[in-house]
């Protein structure tokens, strides 16, 4: 053991100056194991190897006559230094003094404990109680790199158990010497490398028995130590037994060590939080599920019995399949579905099935809407329908879009979805499609058409509702003196429910104040007419030959055309494309718009996607992308361009159904009649009057002198077409097509009284009980305000700590993201597990700490006490 240099240490000891009053030095070198006897013999022959102040005599206390050596020390060479080697332990007890003639000299002399075990104890900062264990693993400690690795995991060694745990953690390359990390590292090694390689390293240093003892004492595992399958089943089933009803695990008793189950759960949850090894746990858990038929067993349980367990990934899938199947059958489980999602969101493995829970949530929203409006949609005035749609009914469009978006995500990741869950999702999709296409769209638009049709025939728009042609006068022009610079964003195809989502995002992510309104788009609800109507104008005209729309004699097809129209009304105004404004740095953006008092920005993500037959199924994703892009554009306007008023609107909306319409839901050219007509997917233009009860007549006297007649298809019916879009359409008069959002964002100065600061939704502890009597316990949390407006969603992490801030439970998440006004629904119940193997003295104070996950700031902490009758020991018996 060259790097444990006893020679150098003894040289250093002999060179030290004598204490006051001493004339020489007598040093006893204790080497009980005889590790350095050869080194001492060599020193006797060759000398100490360094210059000393006095002569040095080498002697062995265990050889020859101790009496003669004593005489030599006290009489014959009384002025010389002595280095006396002995294999006798340093023991001055009554029994140890028996037969020791040198005891009196030894009592007043210096001692040098230089056996390998003693030197190792010093090198690894270990106490004498660990001497035998260190000697047992002498081979392991023979290399400096292993000792360094050991010290990094076990800075202080007090017991034989510490030695065993530290050595095993080094061999297995565990993150720490905690048993949680050792068990995790061992199973990962078995899974990734195989038993042969792992066991070889343990056997090389005689540590296999130590590992076996650790697993037995802390996990209760007495099976085959080299079997990944047996150990995994023991660990996971024991852990799951903490949170599953006992009857669900009937037949698995051989895999459960009940006294150790809580510690097994600690290991599993610790492992789940380890990003580097989490994938291995997932694979191991999947193997155990398959081996023991866990999904089949859980499938027979109620959702309420599974709500708190998260050991096996299949639990989420079983819950989802049950709730999806129920919703697909028309059962009213919407509240249960939404509350279950909220609960599971805070548990492990949720992220792997987040898209499926999004699917479930959206389906629950559609089912909830259906049941809440089962009596139908009733109104007598267009303005009443409009108000109902913008405040309530449009939620169904949003839920359908959310469902289709989630379904698209899930279909891209089908490999991990069990057949039962896939079947349930497909049946649920049929249910949602049927409710939306065959109930909502026809019913809500029949109500709208019945109320507005007479107005359409009389003047081309529904009375009592703001019209698109008044946009410029009512928005950019209004307050122009107060806001010297205004930016208008026009998102082609953005229907009202998408605008409402955008308004929520802007409310949460900006400092300004926000208003959301809606106006009815021009007929036909297509880009050519809508874009023209949003510009300052007096007259709109349409060319039958080329389909171009002009205002006041000026073309409006291109961005430069529109800029020319703007500049006719507002000198210096600009019209730009969104991609050009977003590209480049701040200087480039300023150069693009200059000091223009009015800037129109055109964005075309939604319509450009929906209009292409090969891309139309991506239109809902394009809606989400549009919201993200428009939020970014608003921030550019406020932060980079210093524009304090931003107005966002659209030229028209759209209808989209995931499944193509049936032939009986379409109208052919023969059904229309007339000779001089132009047929489009959702509208018809004619130069002759046509009376057809299948169609709604639209007055177009304000277009080009009234020489055209307009006809609109009812509900969501579309024109038959041999080619072209089958799912996406616009141009008609449905609420989804004509209800266009207009959002006004006014950025407020920090000193403005109208400025409203953002704040995160807060969580408070409502449990009154502050005494913990069980190793697993719940607390009740209350989200004080619903997420809306300037109240932002937040994520918190909670754990119980001791007075020094050390964790004594696992860490649980709590999402404060609920939007419901129902206070009872904003209560959540995270479950905590006390760490096994620790003592919880009565009377000691503990604290439940709630920390903001994003900032790490402590939101609050509440005092608790723990009154546990029993705390498991951590003695491994080594």
C-alpha positions in Angstrom: 0.0 0.0 0.0 2.5 2.5 -1.2 0.2 5.5 -1.1 -0.4 4.9 2.6 3.3 5.7 3.3 4.0 4.6 6.8 7.8 5.3 6.4 7.1 8.9 5.6 4.8 9.2 8.5 7.3 7.7 11.0 10.0 10.0 9.6 7.8 13.0 10.2 7.1 11.8 13.7 10.8 11.3 14.6 11.9 14.7 13.2 9.4 16.6 15.4 11.2 18.7 18.2 11.1 17.4 21.7 8.6 18.7 24.2 9.9 20.9 27.0 11.9 18.9 29.6 12.4 15.9 27.3 15.9 14.6 26.5 15.1 12.0 24.0 12.2 10.2 22.2 10.8 6.6 22.6 8.2 5.7 20.0 6.1 2.6 20.0 4.9 1.5 16.5 1.8 -0.6 16.9 1.0 -2.8 13.9 -1.4 -5.4 15.1 -2.0 -6.9 11.7 1.7 -7.0 10.9 1.2 -5.1 7.7 4.4 -3.2 7.9 6.8 -5.7 9.6 8.8 -6.1 6.4 9.1 -2.3 6.1 10.4 -2.2 9.7 13.0 -4.9 9.0 14.2 -2.9 6.0 14.5 0.2 8.1 16.5 -1.7 10.7 19.0 -2.7 7.9 19.1 0.5 5.9 18.3 3.2 8.4 15.5 5.7 8.7 16.5 7.6 5.6 16.7 11.0 7.1 19.0 13.0 9.3 18.0 12.9 13.1 19.3 14.9 16.1 20.2 11.7 18.0 21.0 8.1 17.3 18.0 5.9 16.7 17.8 2.3 18.0 15.4 -0.1 16.2 13.9 -2.9 18.4 11.0 -5.4 18.3 9.0 -5.7 21.5 7.6 -9.1 20.6 10.8 -10.8 19.9 13.5 -11.9 22.5 13.5 -10.7 26.1 11.3 -7.7 26.9 13.3 -7.4 30.1 16.6 -7.1 28.2 15.0 -4.4 25.9 13.7 -2.6 29.0 17.2 -2.5 30.5 18.7 -1.3 27.2 16.2 1.6 27.1 16.6 2.7 30.7 20.3 1.9 31.5 22.5 0.9 28.5 21.4 3.5 25.9 19.5 5.9 28.0 20.4 8.9 25.7 19.4 7.4 22.4 16.0 7.5 20.6 14.1 4.3 20.3 11.7 3.1 17.6 10.0 0.0 19.0 7.9 -2.2 16.7 5.1 -4.3 18.3 2.2 -6.4 17.0 0.6 -6.1 20.4 -2.5 -3.9 20.5 -2.3 -0.7 22.5 -4.2 -1.9 25.6 -3.6 -0.5 29.1 -6.5 -2.4 30.7 -5.8 -4.8 33.5 -5.8 -7.8 31.2 -3.7 -5.9 28.7 -0.9 -5.2 31.2 -0.4 -8.8 32.1 3.0 -10.0 30.9 3.9 -6.7 29.4 7.3 -5.7 30.9 7.3 -2.5 28.8 4.0 -1.2 30.0 5.4 1.4 32.3 7.7 2.8 29.5 4.8 2.6 27.0 2.6 4.6 29.2 4.9 7.6 29.1 6.1 7.2 25.5 4.8 8.3 22.1 2.6 6.0 20.1 2.5 5.6 16.4 -0.5 3.5 15.2 0.7 2.5 11.7 -1.0 -0.8 10.9 -3.0 -0.6 7.6 -6.3 -0.5 9.3 -5.4 2.4 11.5 -4.0 4.4 8.7 -7.1 3.7 6.6 -9.3 4.9 9.5 -7.4 8.2 9.4 -7.5 8.4 5.7 -11.2 8.0 5.4 -12.1 9.9 8.6 -13.4 6.8 10.3 -13.8 6.1 14.0 -12.3 3.1 15.8 -15.6 1.4 15.9 -15.3 0.8 12.2 -11.8 -0.7 12.4 -12.9 -4.3 11.8 -15.1 -3.4 8.9 -12.3 -1.4 7.3 -9.9 -4.3 7.8 -12.4 -6.6 6.2 -12.5 -4.5 3.0 -8.8 -3.8 2.9 -8.6 -4.7 -0.8 -11.2 -2.1 -1.7 -9.4 0.6 0.2 -6.1 -0.2 -1.5 -6.5 2.4 -4.2 -6.5 6.2 -3.7 -9.2 6.8 -6.3 -11.6 4.4 -4.5 -10.9 6.0 -1.1 -11.6 9.4 -2.6 -14.8 8.2 -4.1 -15.7 6.6 -0.8 -15.0 9.9 1.1 -17.2 11.9 -1.3 -20.1 9.7 -0.4 -19.3 9.0 3.2 -17.4 12.1 4.6 -17.6 10.6 8.2 -17.6 6.9 9.1 -18.8 5.9 12.5 -20.0 2.3 12.2 -19.5 -0.9 10.3 -22.7 -0.2 8.5 -21.3 3.1 7.2 -18.3 1.2 5.8 -20.6 -1.3 4.0 -22.9 1.3 2.6 -20.1 3.5 1.4 -18.2 0.7 -0.3 -21.3 -0.6 -2.1 -22.3 2.9 -3.2 -18.8 3.4 -4.8 -18.8 0.0 -6.6 -22.3 0.6 -8.0 -21.5 4.2 -8.8 -24.5 5.4 -6.8 -25.0 9.1 -6.6 -24.8 9.1 -2.8 -24.4 6.5 0.0 -28.1 6.7 0.7 -29.8 3.3 0.4 -32.3 4.8 -2.0 -29.5 5.6 -4.4 -27.8 2.3 -3.9 -31.0 0.3 -4.7 -31.6 2.5 -7.7 -28.0 2.1 -8.9 -28.0 -1.6 -8.5 -31.3 -2.2 -10.4 -30.1 0.2 -13.1 -26.8 -1.8 -13.4 -28.7 -5.1 -13.5 -31.0 -3.7 -16.2 -28.4 -2.0 -18.3 -25.3 -4.2 -17.9 -26.6 -7.6 -16.7 -26.0 -9.5 -13.5 -22.7 -11.0 -14.6 -20.8 -7.7 -14.9 -22.4 -6.1 -11.8 -21.8 -9.1 -9.5 -18.2 -9.5 -10.7 -17.3 -6.0 -9.4 -19.0 -6.7 -6.0 -17.4 -10.1 -5.6 -13.9 -8.6 -6.5 -14.1 -6.6 -3.3 -16.0 -9.1 -1.2 -19.0 -6.7 -1.1 -21.8 -8.9 -2.4 -22.7 -10.0 1.2 -22.8 -6.3 2.3 -25.2 -5.5 -0.6 -27.4 -8.5 0.3 -27.5 -7.3 3.9 -28.5 -3.8 2.9 -31.3 -5.1 0.6 -32.6 -7.4 3.4 -32.4 -4.9 6.2 -33.9 -1.9 4.4 -36.1 -3.4 1.6 -37.0 -6.7 3.3 -35.7 -8.5 0.2 -34.5 -12.1 0.8 -34.7 -13.4 -2.8 -32.1 -14.0 -5.4 -29.8 -11.0 -5.3 -28.8 -11.4 -8.9 -32.4 -11.5 -10.3 -33.5 -8.2 -11.7 -37.0 -9.6 -12.1 -37.4 -10.8 -8.5 -35.9 -7.6 -7.0 -37.9 -5.3 -9.2 -41.2 -7.1 -8.4 -40.4 -6.9 -4.7 -39.6 -3.2 -4.8 -42.5 -2.1 -7.0 -45.3 -4.2 -5.6 -44.2 -3.4 -2.0 -44.2 0.3 -2.9 -47.6 0.1 -4.6 -49.1 -1.6 -1.6 -48.8 1.7 0.3 -51.3 3.4 -2.0 -53.5 0.6 -3.3 -56.3 -1.1 -1.5 -55.2 -4.5 -0.1 -57.8 -6.4 -2.1 -56.3 -5.3 -5.4 -53.0 -7.0 -4.5 -54.5 -10.3 -3.4 -52.2 -13.0 -4.8 -49.2 -10.8 -4.8 -48.4 -11.3 -1.1 -45.1 -13.1 -1.9 -43.8 -9.9 -3.5 -44.8 -7.6 -0.6 -42.7 -6.9 2.5 -45.2 -4.9 4.4 -42.9 -3.5 7.2 -40.6 -2.2 4.5 -43.2 -1.0 1.9 -42.9 2.7 2.9 -39.2 2.7 2.3 -39.7 0.9 -1.0 -42.1 3.8 -1.9 -39.4 6.3 -0.9 -37.0 4.6 -3.3 -39.4 4.5 -6.2 -40.5 8.2 -5.8 -36.9 9.2 -5.4 -36.0 7.4 -8.5 -38.9 8.9 -10.4 -37.4 12.4 -9.7 -34.0 11.4 -11.1 -34.1 12.6 -14.7 -31.0 10.7 -15.7 -32.3 7.3 -14.5 -36.1 7.7 -14.8 -36.3 6.0 -18.2 -34.7 2.9 -16.8 -37.3 2.8 -14.0 -40.0 3.2 -16.6 -38.7 0.2 -18.5 -38.3 -1.9 -15.4 -41.9 -1.0 -14.3 -43.2 -1.9 -17.7 -41.5 -5.3 -17.5 -43.0 -5.9 -14.0 -46.5 -4.9 -15.3 -46.3 -7.4 -18.1 -44.8 -10.2 -15.9 -47.5 -9.9 -13.2 -50.5 -8.7 -15.4 -50.8 -5.5 -13.4 -53.0 -3.7 -16.0 -55.5 -6.5 -16.0 -55.6 -6.4 -12.2 -56.1 -2.7 -12.0 -58.7 -2.7 -14.7 -61.2 -4.2 -12.3 -60.9 -1.3 -9.8 -62.8 1.9 -9.5 -61.0 5.1 -10.5 -61.3 6.3 -6.9 -59.2 3.3 -5.7 -56.4 4.2 -8.1 -56.4 7.9 -7.7 -53.4 8.2 -5.3 -51.1 5.5 -6.7 -48.4 6.3 -9.2 -45.9 3.5 -9.0 -46.9 1.8 -12.2 -47.2 3.8 -15.5 -50.2 1.6 -16.5 -52.3 3.2 -13.7 -52.7 6.3 -15.8 -53.7 4.3 -18.8 -56.2 2.2 -16.9 -57.8 5.4 -15.4 -57.9 7.1 -18.8 -59.4 4.0 -20.5 -62.1 3.8 -17.9 -63.1 7.5 -18.0 -62.8 7.7 -21.8 -65.0 4.7 -22.3 -67.6 6.1 -19.9 -67.7 9.4 -21.7 -67.8 7.7 -25.1 -70.9 5.8 -23.8 -72.5 9.1 -22.9 -72.1 8.8 -19.1 -71.9 12.0 -17.1 -68.4 11.7 -15.6 -67.1 15.1 -16.6 -66.5 16.3 -13.1 -64.7 13.1 -12.2 -62.6 13.3 -15.3 -61.5 16.9 -14.7 -60.8 16.4 -11.0 -58.9 13.2 -11.7 -56.8 15.0 -14.3 -56.0 17.7 -11.8 -55.0 15.1 -9.2 -52.9 13.0 -11.5 -51.1 16.1 -12.9 -49.3 16.3 -9.6 -48.2 12.6 -9.6 -45.4 10.8 -11.5 -45.6 9.5 -15.1 -48.2 12.1 -15.9 -46.0 13.8 -18.5 -45.9 10.6 -20.6 -49.7 10.6 -21.0 -50.3 14.4 -20.8 -51.7 14.5 -24.3 -54.2 11.8 -23.4 -55.3 13.6 -20.3 -55.7 16.8 -22.4 -57.9 14.7 -24.7 -59.9 13.5 -21.7 -60.3 17.0 -20.4 -61.4 18.4 -23.7 -63.9 15.6 -24.1 -65.2 16.3 -20.6 -65.7 19.9 -21.6 -67.6 19.0 -24.7 -69.8 16.6 -22.7 -70.3 19.1 -20.0 -71.4 21.7 -22.5 -73.7 19.3 -24.2 -75.4 18.4 -20.9 -75.6 22.0 -19.7 -77.3 23.0 -23.0 -79.4 19.9 -23.5 -82.5 22.0 -23.9 -81.0 23.6 -27.0 -80.2 27.2 -28.1 -83.0 29.7 -27.8 -83.1 33.4 -28.7 -85.3 35.7 -30.7 -82.9 38.5 -31.6 -79.6 38.4 -33.4 -77.9 40.5 -30.7 -79.0 37.9 -28.1 -77.5 35.1 -30.1 -74.3 37.1 -30.5 -74.0 37.8 -26.8 -74.7 34.2 -25.9 -72.1 33.0 -28.5 -69.3 35.4 -27.4 -69.8 34.7 -23.7 -70.7 31.0 -23.6 -71.5 29.1 -26.7 -68.1 29.6 -28.3 -66.6 27.4 -25.5 -67.8 24.4 -27.5 -65.7 25.5 -30.5 -62.7 25.9 -28.2 -63.3 22.5 -26.6 -63.6 20.8 -30.0 -60.4 22.4 -31.2 -58.6 21.4 -28.0 -59.9 17.8 -28.4 -58.7 17.6 -32.0 -55.4 19.1 -31.2 -54.8 16.6 -28.4 -55.9 13.7 -30.6 -53.4 14.7 -33.3 -50.6 14.7 -30.7 -51.7 11.3 -29.4 -51.9 9.8 -32.8 -48.3 10.7 -33.4 -47.3 8.7 -30.3 -49.3 5.5 -30.5 -46.4 3.0 -29.9 -46.8 3.3 -26.1 -50.6 3.3 -26.0 -52.2 0.0 -25.1 -54.9 -1.3 -27.4 -57.7 -0.9 -24.8 -56.8 2.8 -24.4 -56.4 3.4 -28.1 -59.9 1.9 -28.7 -61.4 4.0 -25.9 -59.8 7.2 -27.4 -61.1 6.3 -30.9 -64.7 5.7 -29.5 -64.4 9.0 -27.6 -63.4 10.8 -30.8 -66.5 9.4 -32.5 -68.7 10.7 -29.6 -67.1 14.2 -29.6 -67.4 14.4 -33.4 -71.0 13.4 -33.3 -71.9 15.9 -30.6 -70.1 18.8 -32.3 -71.0 18.1 -36.0 -74.5 16.6 -35.6 -75.7 18.6 -32.6 -73.8 21.8 -31.8 -73.1 23.2 -35.3 -76.6 22.7 -36.7 -78.4 23.6 -33.6 -76.5 26.8 -32.7 -76.4 28.0 -36.3 -80.1 27.2 -36.9 -80.8 29.5 -33.9 -78.5 32.2 -35.4 -79.9 31.9 -38.9 -83.6 32.0 -37.8 -82.9 35.2 -35.9 -80.7 37.0 -38.5 -82.1 35.8 -41.8 -84.6 38.6 -42.3 -81.9 41.2 -41.6 -79.6 39.6 -44.1 -82.2 39.8 -46.8 -82.9 43.4 -45.9 -79.5 44.9 -45.4 -76.8 42.2 -45.6 -75.9 42.1 -41.9 -77.6 41.3 -38.6 -78.9 44.5 -37.0 -77.7 45.6 -33.5 -74.2 44.0 -34.0 -71.1 45.9 -34.9 -70.0 45.4 -38.5 -66.6 44.9 -40.0 -66.9 47.8 -42.4 -66.9 50.2 -39.4 -63.6 48.8 -38.0 -61.3 51.6 -39.0 -63.6 54.3 -37.7 -64.3 52.5 -34.4 -60.8 51.3 -33.6 -57.6 52.7 -35.2 -59.2 56.2 -35.9 -60.8 56.4 -32.4 -58.4 57.7 -29.7 -55.8 58.5 -32.4 -55.0 61.8 -30.6 -54.4 60.0 -27.3 -52.3 57.2 -28.9 -50.1 58.8 -31.5 -49.0 55.4 -32.8 -51.1 52.4 -33.3 -50.3 48.9 -34.6 -53.1 46.8 -36.1 -52.5 43.0 -36.5 -54.8 41.2 -38.9 -54.7 37.4 -38.5 -56.2 35.8 -41.6 -58.8 33.3 -40.5 -58.7 33.8 -36.8 -62.2 33.0 -35.5 -63.6 34.3 -32.2 -62.7 31.5 -29.9 -59.1 31.6 -31.0 -59.1 35.4 -30.3 -60.5 34.7 -26.9 -57.6 32.4 -26.1 -55.2 35.1 -27.4 -56.8 37.7 -25.2 -56.3 35.4 -22.1 -52.7 35.0 -23.0 -52.1 38.7 -23.5 -53.8 39.4 -20.2 -51.4 37.1 -18.5 -48.2 37.9 -20.3 -48.4 41.7 -20.7 -48.6 44.7 -18.3 -51.3 46.5 -20.2 -55.1 46.6 -20.0 -57.1 44.6 -22.5 -60.5 44.6 -24.1 -62.1 41.9 -26.2 -65.0 42.6 -28.5 -66.4 41.1 -31.7 -68.0 42.3 -34.9 -69.6 40.5 -37.8 -67.5 40.1 -40.9 -68.6 41.1 -44.3 -70.4 38.7 -46.6 -69.0 36.7 -48.1 -66.7 35.9 -45.2 -63.6 35.5 -47.3 -60.2 37.2 -47.4 -60.8 39.4 -50.4 -63.8 41.1 -48.8 -62.7 41.0 -45.2 -59.2 42.6 -45.8 -60.8 45.4 -47.8 -63.5 46.1 -45.2 -60.7 46.6 -42.5 -59.1 49.4 -44.5 -60.4 53.1 -44.4 -62.9 53.3 -47.2 -66.2 54.7 -48.5 -67.1 52.2 -51.2 -66.3 48.5 -51.9 -66.5 47.1 -55.4 -66.1 43.6 -56.8 -64.9 42.5 -60.2 -66.9 39.5 -61.6 -64.2 38.7 -64.1 -61.2 38.3 -61.9 -62.7 38.2 -58.4 -60.7 41.2 -57.2 -62.1 43.5 -54.5 -61.3 47.3 -54.6 -62.1 50.1 -52.3 -62.7 53.6 -53.5 -61.3 52.5 -56.9 -58.1 51.2 -55.4 -56.9 47.5 -55.4 -56.5 45.7 -52.1 -55.0 42.4 -53.1 -51.3 42.9 -52.1 -49.6 44.4 -49.0 -48.3 47.4 -51.1 -51.9 47.9 -52.4 -53.2 48.1 -48.8 -50.4 50.3 -47.7 -51.3 52.8 -50.5 -54.9 52.8 -49.2 -53.8 53.4 -45.6 -51.5 56.3 -46.6 -54.4 57.9 -48.4 -56.1 58.2 -45.0 -53.1 58.4 -42.7 -50.0 59.9 -44.2 -46.9 57.9 -43.3 -48.8 54.7 -42.5 -47.2 51.3 -43.2 -48.4 47.9 -44.1 -46.0 44.9 -43.4 -46.0 41.2 -43.2 -45.6 39.6 -39.8 -42.7 37.4 -40.8 -40.7 40.6 -41.8 -41.5 42.3 -38.5 -40.5 39.3 -36.5 -37.3 38.7 -38.4 -34.1 40.6 -37.5 -33.1 42.6 -34.4 -34.6 45.6 -32.8 -32.9 48.1 -35.1 -34.1 46.3 -38.2 -37.7 46.3 -36.8 -37.5 50.0 -36.1 -36.2 50.7 -39.6 -39.0 48.6 -41.1 -41.8 50.7 -39.5 -40.0 54.0 -38.9 -42.1 56.6 -37.1 -45.3 55.5 -38.8 -48.4 56.7 -36.8 -50.3 53.6 -38.0 -48.9 50.2 -38.9 -51.0 47.3 -40.3 -49.4 43.9 -39.9 -50.7 40.9 -41.8 -50.4 37.4 -40.5 -51.6 34.3 -42.4 -50.9 31.1 -40.5 -54.4 29.8 -40.1 -56.0 30.4 -43.5 -52.9 29.5 -45.5 -52.9 26.1 -43.7 -56.6 25.5 -43.9 -56.9 26.4 -47.5 -54.5 23.7 -48.7 -56.2 20.3 -49.0 -53.1 18.5 -47.9 -52.6 20.7 -44.8 -56.1 21.4 -43.7 -56.0 18.9 -40.9 -53.3 21.0 -39.4 -55.5 24.1 -39.1 -56.1 23.7 -35.3 -52.4 23.4 -34.7 -52.0 26.5 -36.8 -54.4 28.3 -34.4 -52.2 27.5 -31.5 -49.1 28.7 -33.4 -50.9 31.8 -34.4 -51.7 32.7 -30.7 -48.0 32.2 -29.9 -46.9 34.4 -32.8 -49.4 37.2 -32.0 -48.3 37.3 -28.4 -44.7 37.7 -29.6 -45.7 40.4 -32.1 -47.5 42.4 -29.3 -44.4 42.2 -27.2 -42.3 43.4 -30.1 -44.7 46.3 -30.7 -44.6 47.4 -27.0 -40.9 46.7 -26.1 -39.0 47.3 -29.4 -41.2 49.7 -31.3 -42.6 51.6 -28.2 -46.1 51.4 -29.5 -48.6 51.7 -26.7 -51.8 50.6 -28.5 -52.1 47.3 -30.4 -55.3 46.2 -32.0 -55.7 42.6 -33.2 -58.5 41.3 -35.4 -59.2 39.1 -38.4 -60.9 39.2 -41.8 -63.1 36.1 -41.2 -63.4 32.9 -39.2 -63.8 29.4 -40.4 -65.6 26.1 -39.9 -63.6 22.9 -39.5 -64.8 19.4 -38.8 -62.4 16.5 -38.3 -64.5 14.1 -40.3 -65.6 15.0 -43.8 -69.3 15.7 -44.3 -71.6 13.1 -45.7 -73.1 13.6 -49.2 -76.5 14.5 -47.8 -74.9 17.4 -45.9 -73.7 19.0 -49.2 -75.4 21.0 -51.9 -74.8 20.5 -55.6 -74.9 23.1 -58.4 -78.1 21.5 -59.6 -79.6 22.2 -56.1 -78.8 25.9 -56.5 -80.2 26.7 -59.9 -79.5 29.8 -61.9 -77.1 30.3 -64.8 -74.8 33.2 -64.0 -73.4 32.1 -60.7 -70.1 31.5 -59.0 -70.1 28.6 -56.5 -67.8 28.5 -53.5 -67.5 26.1 -50.6 -69.8 28.1 -48.3 -71.3 30.9 -50.4 -72.6 31.7 -53.9 -72.4 34.9 -55.9 -74.9 35.5 -58.6 -75.8 38.2 -61.1 -79.4 37.1 -61.1 -81.9 36.8 -58.2 -82.3 33.2 -57.0 -85.0 32.0 -54.6 -83.9 28.8 -52.9 -85.0 27.7 -49.5 -81.9 25.6 -49.1 -79.9 28.9 -49.1 -80.0 32.2 -47.1 -80.4 35.3 -49.2 -77.8 38.0 -48.5 -78.4 41.6 -49.6 -75.3 43.0 -51.4 -76.6 46.4 -52.4 -73.5 48.1 -50.7 -71.2 46.1 -53.0 -70.5 47.6 -56.5 -73.9 49.4 -56.8 -76.0 46.3 -55.9 -75.5 44.4 -59.1 -74.7 41.1 -57.3 -76.8 38.7 -55.2 -75.5 36.7 -52.4 -76.5 33.2 -51.2 -75.2 31.5 -48.1 -75.3 27.8 -47.2 -77.0 27.1 -43.9 -75.5 25.6 -40.8 -72.3 23.8 -41.8 -73.4 22.5 -45.2 -70.9 22.9 -48.0 -71.0 22.7 -51.8 -70.2 19.4 -53.4 -66.8 19.5 -55.1 -64.8 16.8 -56.9 -61.6 18.2 -55.5 -60.5 20.7 -52.9 -61.0 21.0 -49.1 -63.3 18.5 -47.4 -63.0 19.7 -43.8 -62.0 23.4 -43.7 -64.2 26.1 -45.1 -65.3 29.7 -44.8 -67.3 32.3 -46.7 -70.7 31.6 -45.2 -72.7 33.0 -42.4 -72.2 30.6 -39.5 -71.2 32.1 -36.2 -67.8 30.4 -36.5 -67.2 32.2 -39.8 -68.7 35.7 -39.2 -67.9 36.3 -35.5 -64.6 38.0 -35.7 -62.6 39.0 -32.5 -61.2 42.5 -32.0 -58.7 42.8 -29.2 -57.3 46.1 -28.0 -54.2 46.1 -25.9 -53.2 49.4 -24.2 -49.8 49.3 -22.6 -49.8 51.3 -19.4 -46.9 53.3 -18.0 -45.7 52.0 -14.7 -47.1 55.1 -13.0 -50.5 54.8 -14.6 -53.4 54.2 -12.3 -55.0 51.9 -14.9 -52.0 49.6 -14.9 -52.8 46.2 -13.3 -49.8 44.1 -12.2 -49.7 40.3 -12.7 -49.7 37.9 -9.8 -49.5 34.2 -9.5 -52.4 32.2 -8.2 -51.7 31.5 -4.6 -52.1 28.2 -2.6 -53.0 28.1 1.1 -53.1 25.4 3.6 -56.6 24.7 4.9 -55.9 21.6 6.9 -56.4 22.4 10.6 -54.6 19.3 11.9 -50.9 19.9 12.5 -50.0 16.6 14.1 -48.8 13.7 11.9 -49.4 10.2 13.3 -49.0 8.1 10.2 -46.1 7.6 7.8 -48.3 8.6 4.9 -50.5 11.7 5.3 -52.6 14.2 3.2 -53.0 17.9 3.5 -55.7 20.1 2.0 -54.6 23.0 -0.2 -56.9 25.7 -1.5 -56.2 27.8 -4.6 -57.4 31.2 -3.5 -58.4 32.7 -6.8 -59.3 31.1 -10.2 -56.7 31.7 -13.0 -58.0 34.6 -15.1 -57.0 38.0 -16.2 -53.8 39.0 -14.4 -54.0 36.0 -12.1 -51.4 33.6 -13.6 -51.2 29.9 -13.2 -48.4 28.7 -10.9 -46.7 25.5 -9.9 -45.6 24.9 -6.3 -43.4 22.2 -4.7 -44.2 21.1 -1.1 -42.3 19.0 1.4 -41.9 18.6 5.1 -38.6 19.6 6.6 -37.0 19.5 10.1 -35.8 22.6 11.9 -32.5 22.6 10.0 -34.3 22.5 6.6 -33.6 18.8 5.8 -36.3 17.0 3.9 -38.2 14.3 5.9 -40.7 13.6 3.2 -40.8 13.3 -0.6 -41.5 16.4 -2.6 -45.0 16.8 -4.0 -46.2 19.2 -6.7 -49.3 21.4 -6.6 -50.6 23.1 -9.7 -52.5 26.3 -9.1 -54.0 26.5 -12.6 -57.7 25.9 -12.0 -60.1 28.4 -13.7 -63.3 27.4 -12.1 -65.3 29.8 -9.9 -66.4 26.9 -7.7 -64.2 27.2 -4.6 -64.8 23.5 -3.6 -63.3 22.4 -6.9 -60.1 24.4 -6.2 -59.2 22.2 -3.2 -56.4 19.6 -3.8 -55.0 16.9 -1.5 -51.4 15.9 -2.1 -50.1 12.9 -0.2 -46.7 12.8 1.5 -44.6 9.9 2.7 -42.2 10.2 5.7 -38.7 9.0 4.9 -38.1 5.6 6.3 -35.1 4.9 8.5 -35.3 8.2 10.3 -36.2 9.0 13.9 -38.8 11.6 14.7 -38.4 12.6 18.3 -41.6 13.8 19.9 -41.8 17.5 20.5 -39.4 18.4 17.7 -40.8 21.0 15.2 -41.2 20.3 11.5 -42.4 22.6 8.8 -44.5 22.1 5.7 -42.7 24.3 3.1 -44.5 25.6 0.0 -42.0 26.8 -2.6 -42.6 28.5 -6.0 -41.2 26.0 -8.5 -40.1 28.7 -11.0 -38.3 31.0 -8.6 -37.5 28.8 -5.7 -38.9 31.4 -3.3 -40.8 30.1 -0.2 -44.4 31.1 -0.5 -45.2 29.9 3.1 -44.3 27.4 5.7 -46.5 25.9 8.5 -45.4 24.2 11.7 -46.2 20.5 12.3 -45.3 17.9 14.8 -44.8 14.2 14.3 -46.0 11.6 16.8 -45.0 8.2 15.4 -45.1 5.1 17.6 -42.3 3.3 15.7 -39.4 4.4 13.5 -37.6 1.6 11.6 -33.9 1.0 12.4 -31.1 1.5 10.0 -28.8 -1.1 11.5 -27.7 -3.5 8.8 -26.1 -5.9 11.3 -22.7 -5.8 9.5 
